[in-house]
């Protein structure tokens, strides 16, 4: 060390504090584990015995954390990327709240991006998040076939899907029991005397659209109702406009029917629009059931009967699942299926004697 007395140089080296990586090596753990154990907000994510051993070693080595260097040295930011397809959809804010509340309790934060259902925006957002060292992802954008997610899974990127599933079984998810929800809705309509029921299905490249359609078909058979032929219209998007278009098609050229099970509440609102445009009343002329129980479905006219999904709980469980993966990367992926309930309001009533026809 030019210009510095040998004894001074030696003294300078002796004053250098131990690094997090050195503490981790001495403790025989990964630096990320050592960092969590030495952070009071995240130490609960580490086994108590292991955390105590790491703290003891750190104290003996004279280690003190450097918050600025922590993220650089361990590739950690105590943040996750939350990827949402459409923040204007009332379905997603409660999910976001659930994710944030669980993360905040352990010192993590969520960086949120809205993709507008555009793959290029999603890919750019993920790349940006990874440059910022986010530790994992929660995706609400997943399609059944999703190359970007498959690529991330192959790289062992920690992630969890919410309200969506992938065809890749190695990607964990938190979803609702859609089949049970459809069965509850169908049983409700049958008990009101409806036997001629149609279904507005969501996009079939999404697990929600596909699974609810399959459940509807299964219910027709289980309840011994007329077969699915001409009783399902697949909508191009989860939107009110798509629901109105599909309902218009059914009213103009579809089979005779007295009730509609919509794939989600937005499609059901489109059904309301199409009925109103033709001077038909709900539920006098047509019963309508939605799916999701988004905020304000009790305020529309008539208040909507709908299958309630526990949005907040889905977000909270997804955050917990992701934290489990971050704490134990070797853990085998697991998925959760949450129960649903049927919220009965005024959009469903007894089957009319003279059903709407084309």
PyMOL commands that set and color helices and strands:
alter all, ss='L'
color gray80, all
select helices_A, chain A and resi 6-15+20-27+31-37+43-45+48-60+67-74+90-105+119-131+147-154+178-191+207-222+240-253+265-277+311-327
alter helices_A, ss='H'
color red, helices_A
select strands_A, chain A and resi 79-84+109-114+137-139+159-162+173-176+197-201+232-234+259-262+287-292+305-308+336-338+341-343
alter strands_A, ss='S'
color yellow, strands_A
deselect
rebuild
show_as cartoon
